């Protein structure tokens, strides 16, 4: 095999960047995709500080979707020549598609529930959609011309790749450099959702992993599902300690032979895979000690109908372990769309290919599994919609919530769950294992 240093995707987003990332992962290439905008920020910052451009990302071979629209940073356009000079013997991918289709995909795209076009317009002083279309068209054509001209004498270093009409070119270009295990480029994060069956209600699965919760807690959780005004099938997955009485409830009762000690990730992942295999349109999660308020699923389905977002989310009310509400408590991170609790997700089947992350997630991260899951969804650049309704009741085990409202915390309340996970992520072992298993680095 010929040697290769790095691989940089330098076309625009909404041109198969997630699919390119998945192609390289499927072929054993350690790839990083977007990283929540931190990758672009790091390259710009490293350049300014006279550090190697990929400082902090040295372990990765392939780099896709190198932008941060919030900070108006696009180093795949502004710094590709610097990357070429700093990392000789690298390969570059100019991914493209029909310009009109690309522009409309961007116009309709949501980032964390906010239209991408609005972020770009705000950062660049653009007020009119038609003016924005013209700007993007000119950027697209100019960048393409500049890249082709720059590499005109080095055709072996640049792949000009139309994702819609030239799918075979990707594997053909890279086969001299590594073994091609999977030649097809998977279709990930496509802009249009697969349509639901005409004149039929959506098929919704609610996945609840449970461990040693009491029957009373499990019953409240289950009854909140069957009392929804939008029908759903409740998957209750016992993590080593099944309750016999649950067999008589209107649930899919899956019983795992042993506990896995990973905060419900394994049973949650298995329930997700079963729901996918059985053809459900949507998956919602509900931890066993929580419950849905009336109308929760209907509000999320309405959000999906309006936005067509692959990921729709709600907010929470906060409760004592005895079920009583902690009055007036909110979390700023949740209100600012920086955090989504596991029980607040409502996922369309177009993102079901991501759900095996529950099974891949290192056990050391299980205490912050919802944060990792959320970061992974952002990394995949799925579209988000938010109901902004507090329609999930969350029993808190965290001391900070009780302190915030001046109530004595229950015995055994947790002070922090993130410290050990973060310290592990900062270790060499944690950095390598997280990036390898997750496909991105979550710090």
C-alpha positions as CSV (number, residue, x, y, z in Angstrom):
1,X,0.0,0.0,0.0
2,X,1.1,3.6,-0.7
3,X,1.6,5.8,2.3
4,X,-0.8,8.6,3.3
5,X,-0.5,11.2,6.0
6,X,-3.9,12.8,6.6
7,X,-7.2,13.1,4.8
8,X,-9.0,16.4,4.7
9,X,-12.6,16.9,3.4
10,X,-12.6,20.5,2.1
11,X,-16.0,20.8,0.4
12,X,-18.9,22.4,2.1
13,X,-21.3,20.8,4.6
14,X,-24.6,19.4,3.4
15,X,-22.6,17.6,0.8
16,X,-22.3,14.2,2.4
17,X,-19.8,15.1,5.1
18,X,-21.4,12.7,7.6
19,X,-21.4,9.9,5.0
20,X,-17.8,10.5,4.2
21,X,-16.9,10.3,7.9
22,X,-18.8,7.0,8.2
23,X,-17.1,5.6,5.0
24,X,-13.7,6.1,6.6
25,X,-14.7,4.7,9.9
26,X,-16.1,1.6,8.2
27,X,-12.8,1.1,6.5
28,X,-10.7,1.3,9.7
29,X,-9.6,5.0,9.4
30,X,-9.7,7.0,12.6
31,X,-11.9,9.9,11.5
32,X,-13.2,13.0,13.4
33,X,-16.3,14.8,12.2
34,X,-17.1,18.4,13.2
35,X,-16.6,17.8,16.9
36,X,-19.2,20.4,17.8
37,X,-17.3,23.1,16.0
38,X,-14.2,22.6,18.2
39,X,-12.2,21.1,15.4
40,X,-12.4,24.3,13.3
41,X,-11.8,26.5,16.4
42,X,-8.7,24.5,17.2
43,X,-7.2,24.8,13.8
44,X,-7.8,28.6,13.7
45,X,-6.5,29.0,17.3
46,X,-3.4,26.8,16.7
47,X,-2.5,28.8,13.6
48,X,-2.8,32.1,15.6
49,X,-0.6,30.6,18.4
50,X,2.0,29.2,16.0
51,X,1.3,25.7,17.1
52,X,0.9,22.7,14.7
53,X,-2.6,23.1,13.2
54,X,-3.9,19.8,14.4
55,X,-2.7,20.1,18.0
56,X,-5.2,18.3,20.1
57,X,-6.3,16.1,17.2
58,X,-3.0,14.4,16.4
59,X,-4.4,10.8,16.7
60,X,-6.9,11.3,13.9
61,X,-6.2,10.4,10.3
62,X,-9.3,11.9,8.6
63,X,-11.0,15.2,9.2
64,X,-14.5,16.0,8.0
65,X,-16.9,19.0,8.3
66,X,-14.2,21.4,9.5
67,X,-16.4,24.4,10.4
68,X,-18.0,26.4,13.2
69,X,-20.9,28.4,12.0
70,X,-21.6,29.9,15.4
71,X,-18.1,31.6,15.4
72,X,-18.1,32.1,11.6
73,X,-15.0,29.9,11.2
74,X,-14.6,27.9,8.0
75,X,-10.9,26.6,7.9
76,X,-11.8,24.0,5.2
77,X,-12.0,27.1,3.0
78,X,-9.6,29.5,4.6
79,X,-6.8,27.2,5.7
80,X,-6.7,24.2,3.3
81,X,-3.4,25.5,1.8
82,X,-1.9,25.7,5.3
83,X,-3.0,22.2,6.0
84,X,-1.5,21.0,2.8
85,X,1.9,22.6,3.6
86,X,1.9,21.5,7.2
87,X,1.0,17.9,6.5
88,X,2.7,16.7,3.3
89,X,1.6,13.5,1.6
90,X,-2.0,14.2,2.6
91,X,-5.1,13.8,0.5
92,X,-7.9,16.3,0.0
93,X,-11.6,15.7,-0.9
94,X,-13.6,18.4,-2.7
95,X,-17.0,16.9,-2.1
96,X,-19.9,18.6,-4.1
97,X,-23.4,18.2,-5.3
98,X,-25.9,20.2,-7.5
99,X,-25.5,23.8,-6.3
100,X,-29.2,24.6,-6.2
101,X,-29.9,21.4,-4.2
102,X,-27.0,22.2,-1.8
103,X,-28.3,25.8,-1.2
104,X,-31.8,24.7,-0.4
105,X,-30.5,22.0,1.9
106,X,-28.7,24.6,3.8
107,X,-31.7,26.9,3.8
108,X,-33.9,24.2,5.4
109,X,-31.3,22.9,7.9
110,X,-31.6,23.3,11.7
111,X,-28.6,23.3,14.0
112,X,-29.7,22.6,17.6
113,X,-33.2,23.7,16.6
114,X,-32.0,27.0,15.1
115,X,-32.0,27.5,11.3
116,X,-28.5,27.4,10.0
117,X,-29.3,30.2,7.6
118,X,-30.2,32.5,10.5
119,X,-26.9,31.9,12.3
120,X,-25.0,32.6,9.0
121,X,-27.1,35.8,8.3
122,X,-26.6,37.1,11.8
123,X,-22.8,36.6,11.6
124,X,-22.4,38.1,8.2
125,X,-24.9,41.0,8.2
126,X,-27.2,39.5,5.7
127,X,-31.0,40.2,6.0
128,X,-32.5,38.6,2.9
129,X,-32.8,34.9,2.0
130,X,-32.3,35.6,-1.7
131,X,-29.2,37.6,-1.0
132,X,-28.0,34.7,1.1
133,X,-28.6,32.2,-1.7
134,X,-26.5,34.4,-4.0
135,X,-23.7,34.6,-1.4
136,X,-23.6,30.9,-1.0
137,X,-23.7,30.3,-4.7
138,X,-20.7,32.6,-5.2
139,X,-18.8,31.0,-2.3
140,X,-19.5,27.5,-3.7
141,X,-18.3,28.3,-7.2
142,X,-15.3,30.4,-6.1
143,X,-14.0,27.8,-3.6
144,X,-14.4,25.0,-6.1
145,X,-12.4,27.0,-8.7
146,X,-9.7,27.9,-6.2
147,X,-9.2,24.4,-5.0
148,X,-9.0,22.9,-8.5
149,X,-6.6,25.5,-9.6
150,X,-4.4,25.0,-6.5
151,X,-4.1,21.2,-7.0
152,X,-4.0,21.4,-10.9
153,X,-0.5,20.0,-11.0
154,X,-1.1,17.4,-8.3
155,X,-4.2,15.3,-9.4
156,X,-3.2,12.4,-7.2
157,X,-3.7,14.6,-4.1
158,X,-7.2,15.8,-4.8
159,X,-10.4,13.9,-5.2
160,X,-13.2,16.0,-6.8
161,X,-16.2,14.0,-5.9
162,X,-19.9,14.5,-6.8
163,X,-21.7,12.7,-4.0
164,X,-24.9,12.2,-6.0
165,X,-23.5,11.0,-9.3
166,X,-20.0,9.5,-8.7
167,X,-20.3,7.2,-5.7
168,X,-17.7,4.7,-7.0
169,X,-14.9,7.4,-7.2
170,X,-14.4,7.5,-3.4
171,X,-13.3,3.9,-2.9
172,X,-11.4,3.9,-6.3
173,X,-9.3,6.9,-5.2
174,X,-8.3,5.5,-1.8
175,X,-7.8,1.8,-2.6
176,X,-4.1,2.3,-3.2
177,X,-3.7,3.7,0.4
178,X,-5.7,1.3,2.6
179,X,-7.8,-1.9,2.4
180,X,-11.3,-1.1,1.3
181,X,-13.6,-3.2,3.5
182,X,-16.8,-1.4,2.6
183,X,-16.8,0.4,-0.8
184,X,-20.2,2.0,-0.5
185,X,-20.6,5.4,1.0
186,X,-23.4,5.2,3.5
187,X,-26.2,7.7,3.3
188,X,-26.2,9.5,6.6
189,X,-28.0,12.6,7.8
190,X,-29.9,13.0,4.5
191,X,-32.0,16.2,4.4
192,X,-35.4,14.5,3.8
193,X,-37.1,12.2,6.2
194,X,-38.4,8.9,5.0
195,X,-42.2,9.4,4.8
196,X,-44.5,7.6,7.2
197,X,-47.1,5.3,5.9
198,X,-50.1,7.2,4.5
199,X,-53.2,7.6,6.8
200,X,-51.6,5.6,9.6
201,X,-50.6,6.8,13.1
202,X,-46.9,6.8,13.9
203,X,-45.5,3.7,15.5
204,X,-43.7,4.9,18.6
205,X,-41.6,2.8,20.9
206,X,-40.7,4.0,24.4
207,X,-37.6,2.3,25.8
208,X,-37.2,2.0,29.6
209,X,-34.2,0.1,31.1
210,X,-34.8,-0.9,34.7
211,X,-32.6,-2.4,37.5
212,X,-33.8,-2.7,41.1
213,X,-36.5,0.0,41.2
214,X,-39.6,-0.7,43.2
215,X,-42.8,-1.9,41.6
216,X,-44.5,1.4,42.6
217,X,-41.8,3.4,40.7
218,X,-42.0,1.1,37.7
219,X,-45.8,1.3,37.7
220,X,-45.9,5.1,37.7
221,X,-43.4,5.1,34.8
222,X,-45.4,2.6,32.8
223,X,-48.8,4.2,33.5
224,X,-47.5,7.5,32.2
225,X,-46.8,5.9,28.9
226,X,-50.1,4.1,28.5
227,X,-52.0,7.3,29.5
228,X,-50.5,9.3,26.7
229,X,-53.0,10.6,24.1
230,X,-50.7,9.3,21.4
231,X,-50.3,5.6,21.4
232,X,-46.9,4.0,22.1
233,X,-45.6,0.5,22.8
234,X,-43.6,0.4,26.0
235,X,-40.4,-1.7,25.9
236,X,-39.2,-2.4,29.5
237,X,-35.8,-4.0,29.6
238,X,-34.7,-5.6,32.8
239,X,-31.0,-5.3,33.5
240,X,-30.5,-8.6,35.4
241,X,-33.3,-8.2,37.9
242,X,-36.7,-8.7,36.2
243,X,-39.9,-8.1,38.1
244,X,-42.4,-11.0,37.5
245,X,-45.4,-8.7,37.8
246,X,-44.3,-6.7,34.8
247,X,-45.0,-9.7,32.6
248,X,-48.7,-9.0,33.2
249,X,-48.5,-5.4,32.0
250,X,-49.1,-4.2,28.5
251,X,-45.4,-4.0,27.7
252,X,-42.7,-5.7,25.7
253,X,-40.7,-7.2,28.6
254,X,-37.1,-8.0,27.7
255,X,-35.1,-9.7,30.5
256,X,-31.4,-9.7,30.3
257,X,-29.7,-12.5,32.3
258,X,-27.3,-10.2,34.2
259,X,-26.8,-6.6,35.2
260,X,-24.3,-4.6,33.2
261,X,-23.4,-1.7,35.6
262,X,-23.5,0.9,32.9
263,X,-26.3,3.2,33.9
264,X,-28.8,1.4,31.7
265,X,-26.8,1.8,28.5
266,X,-26.8,-1.9,27.5
267,X,-30.6,-2.5,28.1
268,X,-31.3,0.9,26.5
269,X,-29.3,-0.1,23.4
270,X,-30.8,-3.5,23.1
271,X,-34.3,-2.1,23.4
272,X,-33.4,0.5,20.7
273,X,-32.1,-2.2,18.3
274,X,-35.3,-4.3,18.8
275,X,-37.5,-1.3,18.1
276,X,-35.5,-0.5,14.9
277,X,-35.8,-4.2,13.8
278,X,-39.5,-4.2,14.4
279,X,-40.1,-1.2,12.2
280,X,-41.0,1.6,14.6
281,X,-41.1,5.1,13.3
282,X,-39.9,6.8,16.5
283,X,-38.1,6.0,19.7
284,X,-38.5,7.8,22.9
285,X,-36.6,7.0,26.1
286,X,-37.9,7.0,29.7
287,X,-35.7,6.1,32.6
288,X,-37.5,3.9,35.1
289,X,-37.6,6.5,37.9
290,X,-39.1,9.2,35.7
291,X,-42.5,9.6,34.1
292,X,-44.1,11.5,31.2
293,X,-46.6,14.3,31.8
294,X,-49.8,14.1,29.8
295,X,-49.4,15.1,26.2
296,X,-45.6,14.6,26.2
297,X,-45.5,12.3,23.1
298,X,-48.1,14.3,21.2
299,X,-46.1,17.5,21.7
300,X,-42.9,15.9,20.4
301,X,-44.7,14.4,17.4
302,X,-46.2,17.8,16.6
303,X,-42.6,19.2,16.8
304,X,-41.4,16.6,14.3
305,X,-44.3,17.4,12.0
306,X,-43.4,21.1,12.0
307,X,-39.6,20.7,11.7
308,X,-39.0,17.3,10.2
309,X,-36.0,17.2,12.6
310,X,-34.5,13.8,13.2
311,X,-34.2,14.6,16.9
312,X,-36.9,16.4,18.9
313,X,-36.6,17.2,22.6
314,X,-38.5,18.4,25.6
315,X,-37.6,20.0,28.9
316,X,-38.2,18.6,32.4
317,X,-39.9,19.3,35.7
318,X,-37.7,18.3,38.7
319,X,-38.9,16.1,41.6
320,X,-37.8,14.8,44.9
321,X,-37.2,11.0,45.1
322,X,-40.7,10.8,46.7
323,X,-42.2,12.3,43.6
324,X,-43.0,15.7,45.0
325,X,-42.0,18.6,42.7
326,X,-39.0,20.8,43.5
327,X,-40.7,24.1,42.9
328,X,-39.4,26.6,40.4
329,X,-36.3,24.6,39.6
330,X,-34.9,24.8,36.0
331,X,-31.5,24.1,34.5
332,X,-29.9,26.9,32.5
333,X,-28.0,24.3,30.3
334,X,-31.3,22.7,29.4
335,X,-33.1,26.0,28.6
336,X,-30.1,27.1,26.5
337,X,-30.2,23.8,24.5
338,X,-26.8,22.7,25.9
339,X,-28.1,19.6,27.6
340,X,-30.9,17.1,27.0
341,X,-31.8,14.4,29.5
342,X,-32.1,10.9,28.1
343,X,-35.9,10.9,28.9
344,X,-36.5,14.0,26.8
345,X,-35.4,12.6,23.4
346,X,-37.8,11.7,20.6
347,X,-35.9,10.2,17.7
348,X,-37.1,9.6,14.1
349,X,-36.0,6.4,12.4
350,X,-33.7,8.4,10.1
351,X,-31.2,8.5,12.9
352,X,-31.6,5.0,14.2
353,X,-28.3,4.0,12.7
354,X,-26.7,6.0,15.5
355,X,-28.4,4.2,18.4
356,X,-25.8,1.5,18.8
357,X,-23.7,4.2,20.5
358,X,-25.4,3.0,23.8
359,X,-23.6,-0.3,23.3
360,X,-20.3,1.2,22.2
361,X,-20.0,3.8,24.9
362,X,-17.2,3.0,27.3
363,X,-18.4,2.1,30.8
364,X,-16.3,4.8,32.3
365,X,-18.7,7.3,30.6
366,X,-21.9,5.8,31.7
367,X,-22.5,8.3,34.5
368,X,-22.7,11.1,31.9
369,X,-24.2,8.9,29.1
370,X,-26.9,11.5,28.2
371,X,-24.3,14.1,27.6
372,X,-22.2,11.8,25.5
373,X,-25.4,10.7,23.5
374,X,-26.3,14.4,22.9
375,X,-22.8,15.3,21.8
376,X,-22.8,12.4,19.4
377,X,-26.1,13.5,17.9
378,X,-24.6,17.0,17.4
379,X,-21.5,15.4,15.9
380,X,-23.7,13.6,13.4
381,X,-25.3,17.0,12.6
382,X,-28.8,15.7,12.8
383,X,-31.5,18.3,12.8
384,X,-32.9,19.3,16.2
385,X,-36.4,20.5,17.2
386,X,-37.4,21.6,20.7
387,X,-40.9,21.8,22.1
388,X,-39.7,24.0,25.0
389,X,-42.3,22.3,27.1
390,X,-41.4,20.7,30.5
391,X,-43.2,17.5,29.8
392,X,-41.0,14.9,31.5
393,X,-40.9,14.5,35.3
394,X,-37.4,13.9,36.5
395,X,-36.7,12.4,40.0
396,X,-33.4,14.0,41.0
397,X,-30.6,12.2,42.8
398,X,-28.4,15.2,42.7
399,X,-27.6,17.4,45.7
400,X,-27.3,20.6,43.6
401,X,-31.0,20.5,42.7
402,X,-32.1,20.4,46.3
403,X,-29.6,23.1,47.4
404,X,-31.0,25.3,44.6
405,X,-34.5,25.3,46.1
406,X,-33.5,25.2,49.8
407,X,-34.7,21.7,50.5
408,X,-32.7,19.1,52.4
409,X,-31.4,16.5,49.9
410,X,-32.4,12.9,50.5
411,X,-29.8,10.5,52.0
412,X,-27.3,9.3,49.5
413,X,-27.8,12.3,47.1
414,X,-24.9,12.6,44.6
415,X,-22.6,15.6,44.7
416,X,-21.2,15.1,41.2
417,X,-21.2,12.4,38.6
418,X,-19.0,14.0,35.9
419,X,-15.6,14.3,37.6
420,X,-14.4,10.7,37.3
421,X,-15.6,10.5,33.7
422,X,-13.9,13.7,32.7
423,X,-10.7,12.7,34.4
424,X,-10.8,9.4,32.5
425,X,-11.4,11.2,29.2
426,X,-8.3,13.4,29.9
427,X,-6.1,10.3,30.3
428,X,-4.2,8.8,27.3
429,X,-6.2,5.6,27.6
430,X,-9.5,7.4,27.9
431,X,-8.8,9.7,24.9
432,X,-7.9,6.7,22.7
433,X,-10.7,4.5,23.8
434,X,-13.4,7.2,23.6
435,X,-12.3,8.3,20.2
436,X,-12.1,4.8,18.9
437,X,-15.4,3.6,20.2
438,X,-17.5,6.7,19.8
439,X,-15.9,8.1,16.6
440,X,-15.4,11.5,18.2
441,X,-13.7,12.9,21.3
442,X,-16.3,14.4,23.7
443,X,-14.1,17.0,25.4
